Amino acid sequence: MTTANDVAVWISGGSLLLSAAALWRSGRVRVLDIRTNVRTDIAELRLRLDALSQAIPAATQSRANAASAIGTGRAAQLFKQGADADIATIKGLTEQLDQIARISVLSSYSQIEAKSVAAREVRIRLEQLSAKYEAAADDDAATRKYLRESMSAAAAARISQPPRRD
């Protein structure tokens, strides 16, 4: 015959088992949440890296055009060398993202968190490169504006002069 004591033991044992299952499940939810965040970050970073790798040749051409207009070809060559190195860096960052994206189903929270930190490091380097080329685009735009204004001023000065009679 079952006593009240036995029932209490069974109830407390069942409660303990449910608590352990809930605790395990809450830990798995944290892992799934950070895994989703890391994969989202990786997808965004890949898109931004691709966009930057396509923007670098245009920036190099823009710098070459601006440099040739003002007669500083050596600066354009140095910029192109830096751009080539940056393209190699972007390839390395893409490979690093490929390794970060390999997340095992049984990975622990700390393992996925380490991958999240690595993705943040890629993001920081990407932002540095993006800022470099945004600043270069601004410089080139300022150079083109200066040249247009100089050409307009020179043309206006020629027009305002009386015609020469030889």
Residue pairs with C-beta under 8 A, 6 or more apart in sequence:
27 109
30 109
31 107
31 108
31 109
31 112
34 109
34 112
34 113
34 116
35 103
35 107
35 112
37 116
38 100
38 103
38 112
38 115
38 116
38 119
39 101
39 103
41 116
41 119
41 120
41 123
42 97
42 100
42 101
42 119
45 93
45 97
45 119
45 122
45 123
45 126
46 94
46 97
48 126
48 130
49 90
49 93
49 94
49 97
49 126
52 90
52 126
52 129
52 130
52 133
53 87
53 90
55 133
56 83
56 86
56 87
56 90
56 133
57 83
59 83
59 133
59 136
59 137
59 140
60 79
60 80
60 83
62 136
62 137
62 140
63 75
63 76
63 79
63 80
63 136
63 140
64 76
64 79
64 80
65 140
66 76
66 139
66 140
66 143
66 144
67 73
67 75
67 76
67 79
68 76
69 143
69 144
69 147
70 143
70 147
79 136
86 129
86 132
89 125
89 129
90 129
93 122
93 125
93 126
96 118
96 122
97 119
97 122
100 115
100 118
100 119
100 122
103 111
103 112
103 115
104 111
